[in-house]
Each structure stands twice: as structure tokens, then as C-alpha cells.
């Protein structure tokens, strides 16, 4: 899923969050409240 060297936990989380935000922005229908 990620290229090259293993990422630290923080990097994985931030990348995943950024990806999730991008996906949600593109597809508002798929948005779910996290809280």
C-alpha cells in the first residue's frame, strides 16, 4: 500500500487520515461521523 521504507506509526496515521479526508471530500455520500 505504501511505497519503499516502512513508515512510523504517526506517518501511517497521518497518511491514512489525509487519504480519508481526500476520499470524503470527493465522495460526500460516503462520509460517516467518526464521533
N, C-alpha and C positions, 0 to 999 in steps of 0.2 A: 504493500500500500504506500509506504514511504520509500524514497529512494536513498541508496547509499547507507551511510553510517547510522547506527541506532540513535534514536533521539532520547533526550532526557524526558522524564515524566511530564515536566512542565511544558516542554516543547510539544509533546504529543497532545496534551490537553488544549493548549492554545491553538494548535493547528486544527484540531477537531472542532473546537468552538468556532473558529473562523470559517471553517468549511460549512458547519451547521448554519451559521448566520447567513452565509452566501446562499446556501440552498433554500433557506427560509425566505430570503429576500426575493429569490427567483420564483419560488412557489409558495405564495402566501396561504394557499389552501392547505398545505401540509403542516402549517405552523401548529405547534401544541404548546400550551403554557407549561413551563418547567416547574413552576412553584405550586 
